[in-house]
């Protein structure tokens, strides 16, 4: 069933509706916008060549949850991006795809993906419109063939009119499948966590430990996990490994280097948002840390040196961030305030 | 004022009615060669660098086709000019047809191999750029400009893949060829362009296919791109 996020606190505004067009303008589609709180910048970014329409977003949502988009009819986007886990799958390396074979990277959250500058852990996808073809066709993900998808959808009495309404010029095409998915994913906004309430309206809702946690976080973590997106949208080597010699699988183990071909990017991965981080275990691009405790221990005691290690994690001979066990647990208290129940219950 | 606008509108309409009679068509017909002979696919083994090899598929994008006059001025630019040329044992799609052309002398043509940086930024495209053509990368954003796949037989019973996926904005190359032909009214003119596979590995960079049996980005991909910019294409004398 389609539903337009009924619990959504931000109003879904039907805007002015109609683009001014000449006589040849076929796409007269009501566009809408979603209000975004000021601490997230006040507006929702979108792609100029794929602007939101209500029909586009609803079609994208339907596709996102539809297992028939996989070759065996059992895998949807939501299989690895489950709403209740803030659109992750709880696995270090997902084996939920058609082949059952584990992937090489951890399934990332889709919370606030509209703001992401690069997608995938290495920023390989420049926009959501270009990203979907990977998961739809990869043998270890949905393993489908774009031509057969388009054939099926063109002949499907339910989908075919939905595509024509949402994308009159494109109709059913691989481009419109991807555009619909992109529109829907950009509406996945998490902005009502306890932290958001604290920062926007009520400073009294934080406990003493949460406040100390926030203070420590601001001091030690926020240079990369910048508030209030909780990411700097950049790429860093956070000291997980000391060597990056494995060039196999099209250099998937070399971080951002495989995209930029710049040796200074070897071992660098995208700073993930920490929104809903308590729900998105395990952690890191390969899911190597099962708990937040193990992540904090890594930063305190486990950082490995290498040529591209972030300078923030190195002070002379001293590696990592100096954090006592008590400070680590206070930071974790704070991280739990980033959980947004409303966000995960919307779908 | 109103009257003159009306007249203009009418004359545009009347032009449209007669357009087919005084326009011409140009076909740019590509032919893939290996060592000067028509390229053959799986089942035919070639030899180079002390190994046998065979080719399964050759695909490349030809884009942004333009005509130039004898002074080098651009006299025609095809819009949305992206053509995927493809050849396998069972499929041959190697012609670019340009219609509704002004009658004029064409001194040379210009085209690029690959996809221009502007279009290479996003994959939600249709037609020859539709990702269903399997020329888009699924972990990076952009198109493979040239794809050649096959097999190398090091010795009897030992085989390995031959995979060249060349893309990336730095490998987008523009080529200009003298053609000296004429677009004639109501007529189809054909230009034949030969594409010699061995020249991908020959000059200015000699590439040993047994040592470099895979190139997907990086230095070797750029060398192949410089080779395709150099001497991949040659023009037959137009008819």
Contacts between the chains, C-beta under 8 A, distances in Angstrom:
chain1	res1	chain2	res2	distance
A	49	B	122	7.4
A	49	B	124	7.7
A	50	B	124	7.0
A	120	B	139	6.6
A	124	B	137	7.8
A	124	B	139	4.9
A	124	B	140	4.5
A	124	B	141	6.6
A	125	B	139	7.8
A	125	B	140	7.7
A	125	B	141	5.5
A	126	B	121	6.0
A	126	B	122	6.8
A	126	B	141	4.1
A	127	B	121	7.9
A	127	B	122	5.9
A	127	B	141	7.4
A	129	B	122	5.6
A	129	B	123	6.9
A	129	B	124	4.0
A	130	B	122	5.3
A	130	B	123	3.9
A	130	B	124	6.6
A	130	B	136	7.8
A	130	B	141	4.6
A	133	B	123	6.0
A	133	B	131	4.5
A	133	B	136	6.2
A	133	B	138	5.6
A	134	B	138	3.7
A	134	B	139	6.0
A	137	B	138	6.2
A	138	B	138	6.3
A	145	B	132	7.7
A	146	B	130	7.4
A	146	B	131	6.1
A	146	B	132	3.6
A	147	B	132	5.0
A	150	B	132	7.2
A	170	B	126	6.8
A	173	B	126	5.6
A	173	B	130	7.0
A	174	B	124	7.8
A	174	B	130	5.6
A	174	B	131	5.5
A	174	B	132	5.3
A	175	B	124	4.1
A	175	B	125	6.0
A	175	B	126	5.5
A	175	B	130	7.0
A	178	B	123	7.3
A	178	B	124	4.9
A	179	B	124	5.5
A	182	B	124	7.8
A	250	B	139	7.1
A	250	B	216	6.6
A	252	B	139	7.8
A	258	B	139	8.0
A	258	B	140	7.8
A	258	B	217	8.0
A	259	B	140	5.9
A	261	B	217	6.7
A	261	B	218	6.5
